Amino acid sequence: MPDSPPAAPLSPGELRGWAKARSRERRISVYEAENQIAREYGHCCSSSMLQHIRHHEAAGFERALLFADAEALERELRADPGAATRPFQGLPPLLALLRRSVGCRFHADDDVRRCARLLLDAGADPGSRSGSMSALEQAVHRVDPLLVRMLVERGAVVDEDVFHLACDNCGDGWTDGPEAAIADLLWTYFKPSR
């Protein structure tokens, strides 16, 4: 095993192989070895590193979603307009974008919003959900009032779960921050169940 990690991202298999070798050398669990290697690469844990690796292996429509690359997504949707509504890795594409894109820390919120707008314009359902998670809840988790507004104005339903999530994000008190702006916006659209 090399003394220092290579500059290029490892594959999931290479990470596992390195971790097994390290676990034998240092007499630690494979899990602990994976996390050590991930930290050497600047990640908080092995799952964060694996997500990063998978993003770099992605191509086409998948890569456009994962990197919130609006120009690439626009090209992909022109080539295959039905991609906006066809499940992608078991998720509606809009939900995949909001759940699996590298995230607000790495991409400007504008990039995610532009991609969401492209998907919606191509027919994606603003109320996309998988199990108990909806696209609107993901927008609330991202703390992006403009994205929340876009989804609600396009028809996403504000239910009790998403409204309470927005209120919980405000913490102990209402603030003037984006969390409060989201809660205020959702309150105007909230339809309590009876």
NUFI-154758 format. One record per atom (N, C-alpha, C): x, y negated, z; atom name; chain; residue number from 0. Coordinates in Angstrom, 3 decimals. Layout:
N
REC        x        y        z name chain resi
REC        X        Y        Z   CA     A  NUM
...
***
This chain:
194
REC        x        y        z name chain resi
REC    0.843    1.180    0.000    N     A    0
REC    0.000    0.000    0.000   CA     A    0
REC    0.888   -1.242    0.000    C     A    0
REC    0.610   -2.249   -0.853    N     A    1
REC    1.415   -3.465   -0.881   CA     A    1
REC    1.345   -4.209    0.452    C     A    1
REC    2.390   -5.007    0.726    N     A    2
REC    2.421   -5.784    1.974   CA     A    2
REC    1.394   -6.905    1.960    C     A    2
REC    1.173   -7.500    0.810    N     A    3
REC    0.193   -8.587    0.737   CA     A    3
REC   -0.804   -8.282   -0.365    C     A    3
REC   -2.026   -8.763   -0.216    N     A    4
REC   -3.058   -8.478   -1.217   CA     A    4
REC   -2.717   -9.122   -2.556    C     A    4
REC   -3.088   -8.460   -3.662    N     A    5
REC   -2.869   -9.066   -4.977   CA     A    5
REC   -3.783  -10.264   -5.170    C     A    5
REC   -3.407  -11.106   -6.132    N     A    6
REC   -4.190  -12.315   -6.381   CA     A    6
REC   -5.556  -11.993   -6.982    C     A    6
REC   -5.625  -10.974   -7.823    N     A    7
REC   -6.894  -10.624   -8.471   CA     A    7
REC   -7.814   -9.927   -7.479    C     A    7
REC   -9.127  -10.109   -7.631    N     A    8
REC  -10.054   -9.418   -6.724   CA     A    8
REC   -9.929   -7.906   -6.851    C     A    8
REC  -10.056   -7.216   -5.756    N     A    9
REC  -10.067   -5.763   -5.741   CA     A    9
REC  -11.418   -5.254   -6.204    C     A    9
REC  -11.457   -4.016   -6.642    N     A   10
REC  -12.752   -3.388   -6.895   CA     A   10
REC  -13.227   -2.799   -5.571    C     A   10
REC  -14.523   -2.492   -5.436    N     A   11
REC  -14.991   -1.855   -4.202   CA     A   11
REC  -14.228   -0.560   -3.903    C     A   11
REC  -13.918    0.198   -4.951    N     A   12
REC  -13.174    1.441   -4.755   CA     A   12
REC  -11.757    1.192   -4.253    C     A   12
REC  -11.101    0.169   -4.794    N     A   13
REC   -9.752   -0.161   -4.334   CA     A   13
REC   -9.773   -0.609   -2.879    C     A   13
REC  -10.761   -1.414   -2.517    N     A   14
REC  -10.869   -1.854   -1.126   CA     A   14
REC  -11.010   -0.642   -0.210    C     A   14
REC  -11.867    0.277   -0.594    N     A   15
REC  -12.081    1.472    0.228   CA     A   15
REC  -10.791    2.290    0.339    C     A   15
REC  -10.074    2.447   -0.781    N     A   16
REC   -8.812    3.188   -0.765   CA     A   16
REC   -7.766    2.543    0.128    C     A   16
REC   -7.643    1.216    0.006    N     A   17
REC   -6.702    0.485    0.858   CA     A   17
REC   -7.095    0.645    2.318    C     A   17
REC   -8.390    0.552    2.589    N     A   18
REC   -8.864    0.644    3.975   CA     A   18
REC   -8.587    2.037    4.553    C     A   18
REC   -8.775    3.075    3.751    N     A   19
REC   -8.489    4.435    4.232   CA     A   19
REC   -7.007    4.590    4.557    C     A   19
REC   -6.150    4.080    3.666    N     A   20
REC   -4.704    4.160    3.916   CA     A   20
REC   -4.336    3.386    5.176    C     A   20
REC   -4.890    2.197    5.328    N     A   21
REC   -4.590    1.388    6.510   CA     A   21
REC   -5.113    2.057    7.779    C     A   21
REC   -6.284    2.668    7.698    N     A   22
REC   -6.849    3.302    8.893   CA     A   22
REC   -5.958    4.449    9.365    C     A   22
REC   -5.371    5.179    8.405    N     A   23
REC   -4.453    6.252    8.794   CA     A   23
REC   -3.168    5.687    9.389    C     A   23
REC   -2.619    4.642    8.749    N     A   24
REC   -1.365    4.044    9.215   CA     A   24
REC   -1.497    3.428   10.607    C     A   24
REC   -2.584    2.735   10.814    N     A   25
REC   -2.744    1.970   12.064   CA     A   25
REC   -3.635    2.667   13.092    C     A   25
REC   -4.155    3.801   12.709    N     A   26
REC   -5.041    4.571   13.599   CA     A   26
REC   -6.247    3.751   14.059    C     A   26
REC   -6.891    3.172   13.062    N     A   27
REC   -8.115    2.403   13.300   CA     A   27
REC   -9.195    2.959   12.385    C     A   27
REC  -10.427    2.565   12.598    N     A   28
REC  -11.522    3.040   11.738   CA     A   28
REC  -11.404    2.402   10.349    C     A   28
REC  -11.980    3.079    9.365    N     A   29
REC  -12.003    2.545    8.006   CA     A   29
REC  -12.752    1.209    7.996    C     A   29
REC  -13.830    1.135    8.759    N     A   30
REC  -14.608   -0.106    8.864   CA     A   30
REC  -13.731   -1.259    9.362    C     A   30
REC  -12.970   -1.008   10.425    N     A   31
REC  -12.092   -2.048   10.968   CA     A   31
REC  -11.016   -2.433    9.956    C     A   31
REC  -10.477   -1.429    9.249    N     A   32
REC   -9.461   -1.702    8.231   CA     A   32
REC  -10.038   -2.544    7.092    C     A   32
REC  -11.259   -2.227    6.646    N     A   33
REC  -11.898   -3.030    5.597   CA     A   33
REC  -12.038   -4.480    6.042    C     A   33
REC  -12.461   -4.679    7.286    N     A   34
REC  -12.632   -6.040    7.792   CA     A   34
REC  -11.303   -6.772    7.897    C     A   34
REC  -10.234   -6.077    8.290    N     A   35
REC   -8.914   -6.711    8.352   CA     A   35
REC   -8.474   -7.176    6.969    C     A   35
REC   -8.635   -6.300    5.981    N     A   36
REC   -8.255   -6.655    4.609   CA     A   36
REC   -9.088   -7.829    4.123    C     A   36
REC  -10.373   -7.799    4.414    N     A   37
REC  -11.255   -8.901    3.996   CA     A   37
REC  -10.792  -10.223    4.603    C     A   37
REC  -10.427  -10.209    5.871    N     A   38
REC   -9.946  -11.448    6.522   CA     A   38
REC   -8.649  -11.933    5.877    C     A   38
REC   -7.799  -11.010    5.438    N     A   39
REC   -6.566  -11.402    4.745   CA     A   39
REC   -6.867  -12.125    3.436    C     A   39
REC   -8.012  -11.827    2.862    N     A   40
REC   -8.441  -12.495    1.635   CA     A   40
REC   -9.260  -13.754    1.917    C     A   40
REC   -9.431  -14.096    3.178    N     A   41
REC  -10.171  -15.305    3.519   CA     A   41
REC  -11.662  -15.105    3.712    C     A   41
REC  -12.117  -13.864    3.799    N     A   42
REC  -13.532  -13.576    4.027   CA     A   42
REC  -13.761  -13.286    5.502    C     A   42
REC  -14.972  -13.496    5.954    N     A   43
REC  -15.287  -13.256    7.363   CA     A   43
REC  -15.411  -11.769    7.673    C     A   43
REC  -15.770  -10.961    6.675    N     A   44
REC  -15.973   -9.528    6.901   CA     A   44
REC  -15.931   -8.799    5.562    C     A   44
REC  -15.947   -7.474    5.624    N     A   45
REC  -15.852   -6.690    4.395   CA     A   45
REC  -17.094   -6.855    3.511    C     A   45
REC  -18.263   -7.018    4.107    N     A   46
REC  -19.461   -7.171    3.268   CA     A   46
REC  -19.406   -8.470    2.468    C     A   46
REC  -18.842   -9.525    3.053    N     A   47
REC  -18.674  -10.787    2.332   CA     A   47
REC  -17.702  -10.605    1.168    C     A   47
REC  -16.625   -9.859    1.427    N     A   48
REC  -15.649   -9.623    0.367   CA     A   48
REC  -16.245   -8.762   -0.746    C     A   48
REC  -17.001   -7.724   -0.385    N     A   49
REC  -17.618   -6.873   -1.398   CA     A   49
REC  -18.596   -7.656   -2.258    C     A   49
REC  -19.339   -8.565   -1.639    N     A   50
REC  -20.255   -9.404   -2.414   CA     A   50
REC  -19.456  -10.247   -3.405    C     A   50
REC  -18.354  -10.807   -2.948    N     A   51
REC  -17.493  -11.622   -3.811   CA     A   51
REC  -16.962  -10.777   -4.985    C     A   51
REC  -16.502   -9.569   -4.696    N     A   52
REC  -15.983   -8.681   -5.736   CA     A   52
REC  -17.069   -8.363   -6.756    C     A   52
REC  -18.250   -8.011   -6.278    N     A   53
REC  -19.345   -7.665   -7.192   CA     A   53
REC  -19.737   -8.846   -8.075    C     A   53
REC  -19.676  -10.049   -7.501    N     A   54
REC  -19.992  -11.228   -8.298   CA     A   54
REC  -18.990  -11.379   -9.439    C     A   54
REC  -17.726  -11.129   -9.161    N     A   55
REC  -16.706  -11.276  -10.206   CA     A   55
REC  -16.781  -10.178  -11.251    C     A   55
REC  -17.356   -9.030  -10.919    N     A   56
REC  -17.519   -7.953  -11.887   CA     A   56
REC  -18.747   -8.150  -12.765    C     A   56
REC  -19.630   -9.037  -12.385    N     A   57
REC  -20.895   -9.230  -13.088   CA     A   57
REC  -20.679   -9.868  -14.460    C     A   57
REC  -21.645   -9.646  -15.359    N     A   58
REC  -21.594  -10.240  -16.693   CA     A   58
REC  -23.013  -10.609  -17.125    C     A   58
REC  -23.112  -11.444  -18.151    N     A   59
REC  -24.388  -11.793  -18.767   CA     A   59
REC  -25.388  -12.427  -17.816    C     A   59
REC  -26.622  -11.925  -17.884    N     A   60
REC  -27.722  -12.472  -17.089   CA     A   60
REC  -27.407  -12.380  -15.597    C     A   60
REC  -26.848  -11.228  -15.185    N     A   61
REC  -26.505  -11.032  -13.775   CA     A   61
REC  -25.516  -12.091  -13.303    C     A   61
REC  -24.475  -12.331  -14.063    N     A   62
REC  -23.463  -13.318  -13.683   CA     A   62
REC  -24.065  -14.724  -13.621    C     A   62
REC  -24.927  -15.042  -14.596    N     A   63
REC  -25.560  -16.361  -14.605   CA     A   63
REC  -26.365  -16.579  -13.328    C     A   63
REC  -27.100  -15.543  -12.893    N     A   64
REC  -27.875  -15.666  -11.654   CA     A   64
REC  -26.965  -15.746  -10.431    C     A   64
REC  -26.004  -14.841  -10.360    N     A   65
REC  -25.159  -14.762   -9.171   CA     A   65
REC  -24.321  -16.016   -8.960    C     A   65
REC  -23.902  -16.650  -10.057    N     A   66
REC  -23.095  -17.858   -9.936   CA     A   66
REC  -23.911  -19.133  -10.111    C     A   66
REC  -25.218  -18.986  -10.240    N     A   67
REC  -26.101  -20.139  -10.448   CA     A   67
REC  -25.548  -21.021  -11.566    C     A   67
REC  -25.243  -20.376  -12.683    N     A   68
REC  -24.666  -21.041  -13.849   CA     A   68
REC  -25.796  -21.364  -14.828    C     A   68
REC  -26.264  -22.595  -14.783    N     A   69
REC  -27.433  -22.993  -15.569   CA     A   69
REC  -27.183  -22.887  -17.074    C     A   69
REC  -25.993  -23.269  -17.535    N     A   70
REC  -25.723  -23.200  -18.973   CA     A   70
REC  -25.754  -21.749  -19.457    C     A   70
REC  -25.114  -20.864  -18.701    N     A   71
REC  -25.113  -19.444  -19.079   CA     A   71
REC  -26.521  -18.861  -18.986    C     A   71
REC  -27.263  -19.236  -17.961    N     A   72
REC  -28.626  -18.731  -17.812   CA     A   72
REC  -29.501  -19.197  -18.967    C     A   72
REC  -29.338  -20.436  -19.371    N     A   73
REC  -30.114  -20.949  -20.504   CA     A   73
REC  -29.823  -20.137  -21.766    C     A   73
REC  -28.543  -19.819  -22.014    N     A   74
REC  -28.179  -18.995  -23.173   CA     A   74
REC  -28.804  -17.600  -23.067    C     A   74
REC  -28.728  -17.013  -21.875    N     A   75
REC  -29.278  -15.669  -21.669   CA     A   75
REC  -30.792  -15.650  -21.881    C     A   75
REC  -31.474  -16.686  -21.397    N     A   76
REC  -32.937  -16.745  -21.551   CA     A   76
REC  -33.339  -17.008  -23.000    C     A   76
REC  -32.518  -17.752  -23.740    N     A   77
REC  -32.799  -17.947  -25.167   CA     A   77
REC  -32.678  -16.627  -25.919    C     A   77
REC  -31.686  -15.828  -25.538    N     A   78
REC  -31.473  -14.536  -26.189   CA     A   78
REC  -32.531  -13.506  -25.772    C     A   78
REC  -33.019  -13.620  -24.532    N     A   79
REC  -34.007  -12.660  -24.018   CA     A   79
REC  -34.973  -13.386  -23.077    C     A   79
REC  -35.987  -14.061  -23.625    N     A   80
REC  -36.921  -14.827  -22.799   CA     A   80
REC  -37.638  -13.988  -21.743    C     A   80
REC  -37.842  -12.714  -22.008    N     A   81
REC  -38.526  -11.848  -21.056   CA     A   81
REC  -37.719  -11.570  -19.796    C     A   81
REC  -36.439  -11.884  -19.811    N     A   82
REC  -35.584  -11.640  -18.642   CA     A   82
REC  -36.054  -12.424  -17.424    C     A   82
REC  -36.728  -13.542  -17.638    N     A   83
REC  -37.189  -14.376  -16.519   CA     A   83
REC  -38.270  -13.697  -15.689    C     A   83
REC  -38.936  -12.718  -16.270    N     A   84
REC  -40.039  -12.058  -15.561   CA     A   84
REC  -39.788  -10.580  -15.287    C     A   84
REC  -38.736  -10.031  -15.880    N     A   85
REC  -38.435   -8.609  -15.719   CA     A   85
REC  -37.627   -8.395  -14.434    C     A   85
REC  -38.015   -7.417  -13.596    N     A   86
REC  -37.251   -7.169  -12.363   CA     A   86
REC  -35.764   -6.963  -12.657    C     A   86
REC  -34.960   -7.510  -11.790    N     A   87
REC  -33.511   -7.461  -11.915   CA     A   87
REC  -32.951   -6.884  -10.616    C     A   87
REC  -32.320   -5.739  -10.697    N     A   88
REC  -31.793   -5.047   -9.516   CA     A   88
REC  -32.871   -4.914   -8.429    C     A   88
REC  -34.080   -4.603   -8.876    N     A   89
REC  -35.176   -4.385   -7.944   CA     A   89
REC  -35.842   -5.647   -7.425    C     A   89
REC  -35.426   -6.800   -7.912    N     A   90
REC  -36.005   -8.068   -7.449   CA     A   90
REC  -36.491   -8.884   -8.635    C     A   90
REC  -37.530   -9.707   -8.424    N     A   91
REC  -37.866  -10.685   -9.453   CA     A   91
REC  -36.656  -11.615   -9.652    C     A   91
REC  -36.347  -12.033  -10.876    N     A   92
REC  -35.154  -12.840  -11.121   CA     A   92
REC  -35.053  -14.108  -10.260    C     A   92
REC  -36.166  -14.784  -10.031    N     A   93
REC  -36.121  -15.993   -9.203   CA     A   93
REC  -35.669  -15.652   -7.786    C     A   93
REC  -36.189  -14.597   -7.238    N     A   94
REC  -35.802  -14.179   -5.891   CA     A   94
REC  -34.348  -13.709   -5.880    C     A   94
REC  -33.918  -13.008   -6.930    N     A   95
REC  -32.515  -12.589   -7.023   CA     A   95
REC  -31.594  -13.805   -7.022    C     A   95
REC  -31.964  -14.838   -7.769    N     A   96
REC  -31.166  -16.074   -7.784   CA     A   96
REC  -31.048  -16.656   -6.381    C     A   96
REC  -32.174  -16.778   -5.701    N     A   97
REC  -32.176  -17.442   -4.394   CA     A   97
REC  -31.551  -16.592   -3.299    C     A   97
REC  -31.626  -15.284   -3.413    N     A   98
REC  -31.057  -14.401   -2.387   CA     A   98
REC  -29.606  -14.065   -2.634    C     A   98
REC  -29.226  -13.913   -3.910    N     A   99
REC  -27.920  -13.337   -4.193   CA     A   99
REC  -26.914  -14.282   -4.808    C     A   99
REC  -27.331  -15.502   -5.168    N     A  100
REC  -26.327  -16.414   -5.714   CA     A  100
REC  -25.305  -16.654   -4.622    C     A  100
REC  -24.112  -16.982   -5.034    N     A  101
REC  -23.005  -17.078   -4.087   CA     A  101
REC  -23.368  -17.976   -2.919    C     A  101
REC  -24.205  -18.957   -3.143    N     A  102
REC  -24.727  -19.717   -2.021   CA     A  102
REC  -24.362  -21.173   -2.051    C     A  102
REC  -25.026  -21.903   -1.185    N     A  103
REC  -24.873  -23.355   -1.137   CA     A  103
REC  -23.458  -23.781   -0.781    C     A  103
REC  -22.716  -22.927   -0.047    N     A  104
REC  -21.357  -23.310    0.319   CA     A  104
REC  -20.467  -23.381   -0.908    C     A  104
REC  -20.762  -22.596   -1.948    N     A  105
REC  -19.889  -22.503   -3.103   CA     A  105
REC  -20.438  -23.223   -4.324    C     A  105
REC  -21.729  -23.428   -4.379    N     A  106
REC  -22.352  -24.083   -5.524   CA     A  106
REC  -23.254  -25.191   -5.037    C     A  106
REC  -23.256  -26.250   -5.786    N     A  107
REC  -24.140  -27.362   -5.458   CA     A  107
REC  -25.591  -26.911   -5.526    C     A  107
REC  -26.393  -27.466   -4.637    N     A  108
REC  -27.825  -27.160   -4.650   CA     A  108
REC  -28.420  -27.454   -6.021    C     A  108
REC  -27.884  -28.462   -6.709    N     A  109
REC  -28.381  -28.816   -8.039   CA     A  109
REC  -28.293  -27.637   -8.996    C     A  109
REC  -27.217  -26.849   -8.924    N     A  110
REC  -27.053  -25.708   -9.821   CA     A  110
REC  -28.147  -24.672   -9.589    C     A  110
REC  -28.431  -24.383   -8.330    N     A  111
REC  -29.475  -23.408   -8.006   CA     A  111
REC  -30.834  -23.944   -8.458    C     A  111
REC  -31.092  -25.221   -8.216    N     A  112
REC  -32.373  -25.812   -8.647   CA     A  112
REC  -32.519  -25.786  -10.157    C     A  112
REC  -31.450  -26.093  -10.889    N     A  113
REC  -31.508  -26.066  -12.357   CA     A  113
REC  -31.825  -24.658  -12.847    C     A  113
REC  -31.192  -23.660  -12.251    N     A  114
REC  -31.466  -22.270  -12.639   CA     A  114
REC  -32.902  -21.884  -12.284    C     A  114
REC  -33.356  -22.285  -11.116    N     A  115
REC  -34.739  -21.988  -10.716   CA     A  115
REC  -35.711  -22.625  -11.701    C     A  115
REC  -35.449  -23.853  -12.096    N     A  116
REC  -36.325  -24.550  -13.050   CA     A  116
REC  -36.339  -23.809  -14.397    C     A  116
REC  -35.171  -23.358  -14.849    N     A  117
REC  -35.108  -22.604  -16.111   CA     A  117
REC  -35.942  -21.325  -16.027    C     A  117
REC  -35.808  -20.614  -14.926    N     A  118
REC  -36.581  -19.378  -14.754   CA     A  118
REC  -38.076  -19.664  -14.705    C     A  118
REC  -38.468  -20.696  -13.964    N     A  119
REC  -39.883  -21.050  -13.867   CA     A  119
REC  -40.436  -21.470  -15.227    C     A  119
REC  -39.657  -22.272  -15.955    N     A  120
REC  -40.091  -22.701  -17.287   CA     A  120
REC  -40.243  -21.524  -18.240    C     A  120
REC  -39.466  -20.463  -18.001    N     A  121
REC  -39.527  -19.274  -18.854   CA     A  121
REC  -40.568  -18.268  -18.369    C     A  121
REC  -41.318  -18.627  -17.320    N     A  122
REC  -42.418  -17.772  -16.885   CA     A  122
REC  -42.234  -17.058  -15.562    C     A  122
REC  -41.139  -17.299  -14.854    N     A  123
REC  -40.948  -16.653  -13.549   CA     A  123
REC  -42.052  -17.091  -12.592    C     A  123
REC  -42.436  -16.185  -11.720    N     A  124
REC  -43.497  -16.437  -10.747   CA     A  124
REC  -42.932  -17.220   -9.561    C     A  124
REC  -43.453  -18.434   -9.277    N     A  125
REC  -42.950  -19.205   -8.131   CA     A  125
REC  -43.242  -18.519   -6.794    C     A  125
REC  -44.198  -17.607   -6.797    N     A  126
REC  -44.530  -16.863   -5.588   CA     A  126
REC  -43.827  -15.510   -5.530    C     A  126
REC  -42.749  -15.360   -6.283    N     A  127
REC  -42.007  -14.095   -6.319   CA     A  127
REC  -41.727  -13.589   -4.924    C     A  127
REC  -41.936  -12.290   -4.746    N     A  128
REC  -41.610  -11.683   -3.451   CA     A  128
REC  -41.140  -10.262   -3.648    C     A  128
REC  -40.436   -9.795   -2.645    N     A  129
REC  -40.018   -8.403   -2.576   CA     A  129
REC  -40.142   -8.013   -1.116    C     A  129
REC  -41.037   -7.087   -0.845    N     A  130
REC  -41.282   -6.738    0.553   CA     A  130
REC  -41.833   -7.945    1.283    C     A  130
REC  -41.203   -8.285    2.375    N     A  131
REC  -41.699   -9.407    3.174   CA     A  131
REC  -41.020  -10.728    2.829    C     A  131
REC  -40.052  -10.745    1.926    N     A  132
REC  -39.309  -11.974    1.610   CA     A  132
REC  -39.801  -12.590    0.308    C     A  132
REC  -40.062  -13.898    0.351    N     A  133
REC  -40.522  -14.603   -0.847   CA     A  133
REC  -39.470  -15.610   -1.304    C     A  133
REC  -39.620  -16.047   -2.547    N     A  134
REC  -38.729  -17.076   -3.088   CA     A  134
REC  -38.839  -18.355   -2.257    C     A  134
REC  -40.049  -18.678   -1.815    N     A  135
REC  -40.238  -19.885   -1.011   CA     A  135
REC  -39.494  -19.767    0.325    C     A  135
REC  -39.540  -18.595    0.943    N     A  136
REC  -38.795  -18.408    2.191   CA     A  136
REC  -37.296  -18.558    1.964    C     A  136
REC  -36.807  -18.048    0.846    N     A  137
REC  -35.384  -18.200    0.546   CA     A  137
REC  -35.022  -19.672    0.357    C     A  137
REC  -35.904  -20.442   -0.274    N     A  138
REC  -35.652  -21.874   -0.445   CA     A  138
REC  -35.606  -22.568    0.919    C     A  138
REC  -36.484  -22.151    1.836    N     A  139
REC  -36.469  -22.708    3.195   CA     A  139
REC  -35.167  -22.330    3.885    C     A  139
REC  -34.725  -21.081    3.732    N     A  140
REC  -33.453  -20.648    4.324   CA     A  140
REC  -32.288  -21.456    3.775    C     A  140
REC  -32.358  -21.841    2.520    N     A  141
REC  -31.298  -22.640    1.905   CA     A  141
REC  -31.333  -24.099    2.381    C     A  141
REC  -32.390  -24.471    3.082    N     A  142
REC  -32.588  -25.838    3.578   CA     A  142
REC  -32.454  -26.827    2.409    C     A  142
REC  -33.251  -26.577    1.379    N     A  143
REC  -33.237  -27.409    0.179   CA     A  143
REC  -34.645  -27.944   -0.074    C     A  143
REC  -34.934  -29.142    0.437    N     A  144
REC  -36.293  -29.697    0.284   CA     A  144
REC  -36.741  -29.840   -1.174    C     A  144
REC  -35.830  -30.168   -2.072    N     A  145
REC  -36.218  -30.333   -3.478   CA     A  145
REC  -36.596  -29.001   -4.115    C     A  145
REC  -35.890  -27.946   -3.765    N     A  146
REC  -36.221  -26.621   -4.263   CA     A  146
REC  -37.559  -26.153   -3.690    C     A  146
REC  -37.776  -26.404   -2.406    N     A  147
REC  -39.045  -26.048   -1.771   CA     A  147
REC  -40.187  -26.776   -2.477    C     A  147
REC  -40.020  -28.070   -2.707    N     A  148
REC  -41.055  -28.860   -3.396   CA     A  148
REC  -41.325  -28.304   -4.793    C     A  148
REC  -40.263  -27.964   -5.541    N     A  149
REC  -40.437  -27.430   -6.889   CA     A  149
REC  -41.277  -26.154   -6.855    C     A  149
REC  -40.971  -25.256   -5.946    N     A  150
REC  -41.706  -23.996   -5.878   CA     A  150
REC  -43.166  -24.208   -5.489    C     A  150
REC  -43.398  -25.073   -4.513    N     A  151
REC  -44.773  -25.331   -4.066   CA     A  151
REC  -45.573  -26.015   -5.174    C     A  151
REC  -44.961  -26.977   -5.832    N     A  152
REC  -45.663  -27.679   -6.917   CA     A  152
REC  -45.931  -26.766   -8.110    C     A  152
REC  -45.134  -25.702   -8.250    N     A  153
REC  -45.340  -24.737   -9.337   CA     A  153
REC  -46.296  -23.624   -8.935    C     A  153
REC  -46.761  -23.629   -7.663    N     A  154
REC  -47.786  -22.672   -7.272   CA     A  154
REC  -47.436  -21.696   -6.171    C     A  154
REC  -46.241  -21.784   -5.584    N     A  155
REC  -45.917  -20.892   -4.469   CA     A  155
REC  -46.848  -21.196   -3.301    C     A  155
REC  -47.381  -20.161   -2.690    N     A  156
REC  -48.338  -20.318   -1.598   CA     A  156
REC  -47.595  -20.475   -0.272    C     A  156
REC  -47.995  -21.492    0.480    N     A  157
REC  -47.420  -21.726    1.806   CA     A  157
REC  -48.273  -20.959    2.804    C     A  157
REC  -47.749  -19.835    3.288    N     A  158
REC  -48.474  -19.047    4.279   CA     A  158
REC  -47.905  -19.316    5.677    C     A  158
REC  -48.474  -18.659    6.658    N     A  159
REC  -48.042  -18.881    8.049   CA     A  159
REC  -46.578  -18.536    8.247    C     A  159
REC  -46.123  -17.446    7.648    N     A  160
REC  -44.733  -17.027    7.843   CA     A  160
REC  -43.748  -18.084    7.370    C     A  160
REC  -43.973  -18.588    6.169    N     A  161
REC  -43.029  -19.573    5.637   CA     A  161
REC  -43.136  -20.900    6.398    C     A  161
REC  -44.345  -21.277    6.788    N     A  162
REC  -44.495  -22.515    7.551   CA     A  162
REC  -43.803  -22.407    8.909    C     A  162
REC  -43.988  -21.265    9.593    N     A  163
REC  -43.345  -21.088   10.901   CA     A  163
REC  -41.823  -21.008   10.771    C     A  163
REC  -41.337  -20.415    9.686    N     A  164
REC  -39.897  -20.388    9.439   CA     A  164
REC  -39.357  -21.809    9.322    C     A  164
REC  -40.071  -22.649    8.581    N     A  165
REC  -39.645  -24.041    8.426   CA     A  165
REC  -39.653  -24.762    9.771    C     A  165
REC  -40.682  -24.519   10.571    N     A  166
REC  -40.746  -25.147   11.893   CA     A  166
REC  -39.623  -24.640   12.798    C     A  166
REC  -39.336  -23.338   12.747    N     A  167
REC  -38.248  -22.770   13.549   CA     A  167
REC  -36.909  -23.380   13.160    C     A  167
REC  -36.721  -23.679   11.891    N     A  168
REC  -35.467  -24.294   11.437   CA     A  168
REC  -35.248  -25.672   12.046    C     A  168
REC  -36.336  -26.306   12.471    N     A  169
REC  -36.217  -27.639   13.076   CA     A  169
REC  -35.657  -27.574   14.492    C     A  169
REC  -35.646  -26.399   15.081    N     A  170
REC  -35.112  -26.260   16.440   CA     A  170
REC  -36.080  -26.805   17.463    C     A  170
REC  -35.520  -27.356   18.521    N     A  171
REC  -36.333  -27.836   19.640   CA     A  171
REC  -37.086  -29.124   19.341    C     A  171
REC  -36.591  -29.890   18.419    N     A  172
REC  -37.264  -31.157   18.135   CA     A  172
REC  -37.255  -31.477   16.660    C     A  172
REC  -38.262  -32.237   16.246    N     A  173
REC  -38.346  -32.681   14.864   CA     A  173
REC  -37.230  -33.685   14.648    C     A  173
REC  -36.497  -33.556   13.575    N     A  174
REC  -35.411  -34.487   13.275   CA     A  174
REC  -35.725  -35.212   11.983    C     A  174
REC  -34.800  -36.039   11.578    N     A  175
REC  -34.953  -36.732   10.298   CA     A  175
REC  -34.225  -35.990    9.180    C     A  175
REC  -33.712  -34.801    9.464    N     A  176
REC  -32.927  -34.061    8.489   CA     A  176
REC  -33.766  -33.305    7.482    C     A  176
REC  -33.090  -32.539    6.639    N     A  177
REC  -33.792  -31.786    5.598   CA     A  177
REC  -34.743  -30.730    6.163    C     A  177
REC  -34.414  -30.180    7.329    N     A  178
REC  -35.304  -29.181    7.939   CA     A  178
REC  -36.674  -29.784    8.224    C     A  178
REC  -36.682  -30.986    8.775    N     A  179
REC  -37.945  -31.668    9.073   CA     A  179
REC  -38.675  -32.053    7.785    C     A  179
REC  -37.918  -32.467    6.768    N     A  180
REC  -38.546  -32.821    5.487   CA     A  180
REC  -39.266  -31.604    4.898    C     A  180
REC  -38.653  -30.438    5.032    N     A  181
REC  -39.273  -29.208    4.524   CA     A  181
REC  -40.534  -28.877    5.321    C     A  181
REC  -40.437  -28.939    6.635    N     A  182
REC  -41.605  -28.634    7.477   CA     A  182
REC  -42.754  -29.609    7.183    C     A  182
REC  -42.439  -30.892    7.047    N     A  183
REC  -43.470  -31.890    6.726   CA     A  183
REC  -44.115  -31.602    5.371    C     A  183
REC  -43.289  -31.275    4.381    N     A  184
REC  -43.802  -30.967    3.050   CA     A  184
REC  -44.725  -29.746    3.101    C     A  184
REC  -44.267  -28.695    3.769    N     A  185
REC  -45.061  -27.473    3.829   CA     A  185
REC  -46.364  -27.674    4.595    C     A  185
REC  -46.342  -28.556    5.587    N     A  186
REC  -47.561  -28.824    6.347   CA     A  186
REC  -48.654  -29.368    5.430    C     A  186
REC  -48.280  -30.176    4.440    N     A  187
REC  -49.292  -30.736    3.539   CA     A  187
REC  -49.910  -29.668    2.637    C     A  187
REC  -49.219  -28.552    2.434    N     A  188
REC  -49.726  -27.467    1.580   CA     A  188
REC  -50.196  -26.246    2.361    C     A  188
REC  -50.001  -26.258    3.661    N     A  189
REC  -50.272  -25.091    4.503   CA     A  189
REC  -51.757  -24.766    4.528    C     A  189
REC  -52.064  -23.494    4.279    N     A  190
REC  -53.439  -23.010    4.326   CA     A  190
REC  -53.501  -21.914    5.389    C     A  190
REC  -53.843  -22.268    6.642    N     A  191
REC  -53.858  -21.237    7.692   CA     A  191
REC  -54.898  -20.161    7.413    C     A  191
REC  -54.526  -18.925    7.772    N     A  192
REC  -55.504  -17.841    7.601   CA     A  192
REC  -56.544  -17.949    8.704    C     A  192
REC  -57.724  -17.517    8.412    N     A  193
REC  -58.817  -17.662    9.380   CA     A  193
REC  -59.227  -16.317    9.888    C     A  193
***
